[in-house]
Amino acid sequence: MRRLALCAALLGVLASCDRGAPPEGGAIRDDRVMMSATSRYDAGRFAGDWVTRADFGGDWRISGFRFDAGRWIEEDAAGGGPRVAQVSADQPAVFTLNYGGFSGSVRQMVVLWVDEGFRTAALSTRDGSAAFIVDRKATGGSDRIAAAVSALEHNGFDVARLRVE
């Protein structure tokens, strides 16, 4: 029932948006739109466990991650073992993940939006090749999820391609 409510909320947000033309060439993001990081970011409040609630599919899919003490520990959505990256802050709400030599070993991440309670966030790679909506819990918060969808759209993502977990 909760999943149905979340899907209904997302569909409502999507239906009310004027998305214009989708990005070219099958990309999930229109790179002509300027990407902006949230000014609300605080690393201490961002620390802890996060669950992926929606993503765009693709090669990098995670079911969630733990962010703390300069580390990002992610769980592969396909069931692979956890991967650990060292985190270095580049600027507020922008940080680099360094996996230490693995394929896709360095990714720059941007926190596009986070709610006031640091319960839900929209994240993207700096190059726009991957993006996620994450939450502290696996269910609930449909209003926050809808706000995260809006933040992704504002940053040029084709939210019609967003996959709800």
N, C-alpha and C positions, 0 to 999 in steps of 0.2 A: 504494500500500500504506500509506503514512504517513497519507494522508487518511482511509483506511478505519479505521486505528487511532485517529485523532483523533475521528472520528465515533462509533466504538464507545465510547471513553472518555466523550464527552459524553452519549451515550445512557445509559450506566451511571449517571452523576451525576444525570441527569434522572429516571431510573426510581427512584432511591433517595430522591428528595426528596418531601416532602409539601408541595405547592405551595399547597394550599387553593384558594380561588376565584381565577380570573384577574382582573386589573384590569378595571374597568368601562369601557364605551364604546370598546373597542378600543385602549386605552392600553397601552403596553409596561411601565408601572410603576404600582404601587399607591401613590398619594401619601399614603396613611395610614401607610405605613412610613417611619420616620425614615431619611434618607440619612446615611451617615457616611463621612468621608474617612479615608484611611489615616494612621496616625501614623508610618509608615516612610518617607514621602516625603522626597526630597532632590533639589532642582532640578539640581544638578550631576550626580548619577548618573542622573537621568531624561533628561538631554540626549542627543541623537543621533537615529538613524533608528529608526522603528517601522513595522511592517507590520500592517495590520488582518487579524486571523484570524477574527473573528466579529462580527456586528452584528445589528441588528434591522430592517434595510431602512429605509424611510422616505425623506424628502426630503434628508437629509444623510448621504451615504455616501462614505467616503473609503477609498482603498486603502492609505493610510499617511500618515505625516507625519515631519517633522524638527523637533525641538524644541531650540533653542539660542539663546544670546545675546539673550534677550527676543523671539524670533521663533518662530512656528509656521508651517511651510510644508507644506501638505497637498496630496495628490494626489487628485483626484476619481475615484471608482470608476467613473464612467461614461466616463472618458477625457478629460474636460476638462482644461485646463491647470492648473498649480499655483496655489494661492491662498495669499497671505501674510497673516498676522495678527500684530500686535504683542501681546506677552504681558505682562500685569501681574499680579503676585502679590497675591492678596487675603488669603490666610492659608495656612498650610502645606497642601499638597495641593489647594488651590483657586486657580484663576487665571482671568483674563478674557482672551478672545481678541477683539481689535478688528481687523476687516477693513477699516476705514476707508471706510465708506459703501456697501459692497455689500449686496445682499439678505441678510438674516440676519447683519448686520454685527457684532453683539456677542453672544458666547456665554460664559457662565460655565461652566467645566469643573471637575470633581471627580475626583481620582484616588482611586477607591474601594479599590483593592488593588494592590500591586506585590510581586513575589516578592523575596526577600532579595538576589538577584543582579541585580535590575533588568533582567530579561530578558522578563518578561511582566507586563502590567498590565490592569486593568479600569478604564475611564473612562466618565464620564457627564456629560451637561449637568446643571447644577444643577436645572433644571426637569424632568428625567427624560424629555425628549422624544427623546433619542438616547443610545446607549451602545455601547461597542466593547470588544472584547478585542483587545489589541495585543501584539505580540511583536517581538523583535529580528530573528527569522528567520521565513521563510514556512512552515517545516515544523518538526516536532519539538516537544518539550516538552508532551506530552499531559497529564502530571500537573499542570503549571502552568496549562494551559488549563482543566482541570477545576476547579482552585482558583479561577480567575477567574470561571468560571460560578457557582460557589458564592457568591462575593462579590457578583455581580450579584443572585442570588436573595435573599441576605441583605438587600440594599438595596431589595427590593420589585419587582424586574424579573420579568416573566413569561418565564422562560428557555425555555419550550416554544416561544417564537416566535423564539429566537435562530437566526441563519443563519450557518452555518460557511462561511468563504471557501474 
